[in-house]
């Protein structure tokens, strides 16, 4: 014999049945049967309405738990757009920071006044020197080119934007190669990132799970160690304080560079942070009240470390995003 339900329980089930009108008859019977079994297990067997409401909830609220939800469309931006966003803003920040240092840092302001873009050994700087003579000190506004170019992919995500990116990267490359003097060294890290902003999406979009291969990471590590080593030697040549103030950070950057091929995300983030700290420390050391050291060399080492670390972090984010998206299907 089936257990008899109290009047309060029967009324509760009837209200629930009416609230489940969005289900088919078979689905409704299954829900009501499951609820009935719960009622039998309740203290008192569902004799009192307030106990049913307290333990099972209002019939309408309980019915909502079984409401059918259509799967929402998965809105996933293109991989290229994702890479563009995670690349653009850090590059913009570094470009803006470079402009601020080049234009407003006291030691560099004096250097610009004395040397300008035309301070080039030999004949390689004739073109820039003539251009400086033609338009004067306004040539310094070339420093704003990376600031604008870094955001072009967000404004023009098409072939026209790519062409503008390439032109901007070419202009900055000419400044780095033919600019001469220490001033052009400030633009090397951001120029490296401008080229990466062009080619990284193309390389990473080769496959849905594409990530930098060992060869890319090893080459990046070798390049970074070479840049850090060169900047360290040049920085020590005219540094009047204790050498360990330069050698210590250089060793840290070199060790992080050696660990780059292991693809540890923590190492990549540490490389970005260490690069920024070296740049800040170099700025402090360049102030007249400290050591009056040349800022170009720590900026070159720290900025390049920031660039390489940022690209590694971006590649890791792309790989993780692709893995998670594929896991949805």
N, C-alpha and C positions, 0 to 999 in steps of 0.2 A: 504494500500500500504506500502510495506517495505521501510524503509529509504534507500536512495542510498548512497553507499560508494564512496568517492573520489578515484581518481587513486592511490594516495600515500598509502591510506589505503589498497586498493586491492593488490597492490604490496607487502605491508608488510605482509598481510595474506598469500599470495602465498609463500613468503620466509619462513614464519613460518610453513606452511604446509609441505614444503620439509624438513625442519629441524626436524619435528616430525615423521620422517619415522620409528622410533623405536617403535611407538605406533600402535595399531590396528586401522582400519579405523573408527570404532565407537568412540574410544577414541580421535582420531584426530579431528573428527567432533565436539565433545564436547568442546575440547580446543579452536578450531577456533571460535565456536559460542560464548564462554565466552569472548574471546578476542575481537570479533566484538562488543559485547555489551559494553565493556570497551571503545572502540574507539568512539562509539556514544556519550558516556558521556564526552569525552575529549573536552577541549576548542577548537573550530574550527572544531570539528568532524573529525579530522585526515586528514586535507587537506595538511598539510606540513609534509614532511618526518622527518625533524629535530625534530618536536614536538613529533612525534611517538617514535623516538629513545630516546628522553629525558625522556618521561613519561613511556614508556613501555619497553625500553631497546632494544638492538639488537635482531632480530628474533632468532638467534642461541643461544644467552644467555637466552632468555625467554624460548626457547624449553628445555634447560637443567633443568629448574625447574620442568619439568614433566617427567624427566627421571626416569625409574623404577630401584630401587635399591633392589637387592636381600638381604634378611636379613642375616647379618653376623653370623657366628657360635659364640655362646657365650662361650668364653673360661673361664672356672671357675676352678681354682685349687681345689683340694680336701680340705675338711674342716680340715683334719689333717695337711696338709701342711700349711694352713693358720695359724692355731694355733701354729704350730712349729716355724714359722717365727716370730710371735709376741711375743712368749715366749723366743726364743733363744737369741736375741740380748740384751735385758735388763739383762738377766741372765749372759751373757758373760761380759757385762759392770760391773756388780756388782762383778763378780769373779775377773776380772782384777783389779778393785779398791781394793779388799781385798788383792790381792797379793802385790800391791804397798804399802799398809799400813803395812802389815806383814813384808815385806822385807826391806822397806826403811824409814818408819817413825821412827825418833830417839828414842822415848820412847819404841816403840815395839821392835826395833832392840836390845836394851839393855836387854829387857825382854827375848827375844829369846836366847841371849847369856847366860843369867843366868839360865833360866829354861828349855828351849828347849821343845821338845815334850815329853820328859821323865819326866817332872816335874808333877808327879801324886801322889796324896795322897793315901796311902794304896797300895794294890797289884794289882789294876786294871790297872796300867800303866806299869807292868813288861814287857809286850810284846813290847810296843812302846819304853820303856827305853832301852831294849836290842837291838832293831833295831837301835836306835840312837847311841848306843855304837858301833854297827857293821859298820854303814856307815857314822857316824859322822854328821857334820852339813849339809851334802847334803840332809838330810831328809827334810829340809825346802822346797825343791822343790815339795813336796807333795802339797804345796799350789797351784801349777799350774794345778792340776787335774781338778778342776771345770772349769777352763778356757777352757780346751780342751773338756771336756765332754759336756759343754753347746752347743758346735757347732756340736757335733756328729750327731744330727738329720738332720742337713742341708747337711752333707756329706754322711751319710748312713741312708736314710729314709726307713729302712727295719728292719727285726727282728734282724739282726746282730747289727745294731745301737742301738736298744732297749736293747739288752743284755749288750752292753758296757755301756749304760747309767745306767742301774741297778747296774752293778759292780762298776762304779764310785761313784754312790750315796751311795752304801754300804760302800765303803772305807771311804768316807767323814763322814758317820754316825759313824763309829768306831772311827775316829779321834775326833769327837765332844763328844762322850760318854766317851771314854777311854783316850782321850788326856790329860785331866787334866789341871790345871792352867787356866789362863785367855786367853792364846793363842787359845785354842780350841773354845772359844766363838766367835771368829771372823768368824768362818766357819759355824756357825749355820744358819744364814739367807740364804747363798748361797746353803747350803745343802738342806734346805727346798725347795728352788726353783728347785734344781735338781730332787727331788722326784716329785714335781709338774709337771715338764717337762715330766716326764714319764707317769703320770696318768691323767693329765688334758685332753689331746686329747682323751683318751679312755672314760673318763666320759662325756665330752661334745659332743661326737659323738653319744650318745645314741639316739638323735633325731635331726632333722634339726633345731629346734628352742630351743634346750636344753639350759638351763641357770642354774646357781647355785640355788638350792632351799633354802628356809628360814633356814632349819636346818644347811646347810653348812655355810651360812653366819653368823649365830648366833655362831656356833662353832669357826669360824675364829675370830669373834669379842672377844669371851671369851678368846681364846688362846692369842690373841694380847694384851688384857688388862692385862692378867696374866704375860706375858713376860715384858711388859712395867713397871708394878708394881714391879716385882722382880728386874729388872735392876735399877729402881729408888731407891729402898731401898739400894741396894748394892752400887750404885754410891754415895748416900748421906753419907754413912758410913765413907768415907775417903775424902770427899770434903771439902776443907778449906774455900771456898768462900760462898757467900750468897746462901741459899738453893733454892730460887726461880729460880735461873739459871738452876736448874735441874727440879724443880717441874713445872715450867711454860710449857716447852716443853712436859713434861710427861702428863700434863692435856690436852694439845692440841691433842696428840696422842690418849689418852683415849677417848676423845669426838668423834674424827673421827672414832675410832673403834666402839663406840656405834651406830654411824650412818651408819655403814657398811651394816646392813641388809636392809636398805631402798632402796638400789640399785640406789642411785643417783650417776651418773657418775662424777659429780663435786667433790663429797666427796671422791671417789676413787682416782681421780687425786690429790686432796689435800693431801691424805694420802701418796701417792708416794712422792710428793714434800716435805711434812713435814718430812718423814723418811730420805730423803737425807739431808735436812737441819740439822737435829739432828746429823747425822753422821759427817757432816762438822763442826758443832759447837763443837762436842765432840773431833774432831781432833785438833781444835784450842785450846780448853781447856786443851788438854794433852801436849801441847808444854811447854818446860821448862820456857819460857819467860812469860807464862800466869799463869795457875793454877797447871800444872803438874798432872792433874787428869788422872785417868785410862780411857783409850779410849775404853776398851772392853765393858763397860756397855752402853754408848750411841750408840756404834756400834751395839750391840745386839738389843736394842730397836728400833733404827732407821732402821737398816737392816731388821728386822722382819716386821716393818711397811711398808717398801718399798716392801718387798716380797708379803705381803698380799694385799696391794693396787695394785700392778702390776697384780696379778692374777685376782683381781676383774675387773680391766680395760680390761684385755685380754678377760675375759668372756663376758663383755659388748660389746666389739668389735665383738666377734663371734656372739652373739645374734643379733646385729644390722645388720651385714653382711648377716646372714641367712634370716632375715626379708626382706631386700632389694632384695635379690636374688629371694625369693618366690614371691615378688610383681611383678617381671618381667613376670611371667607366668600366 
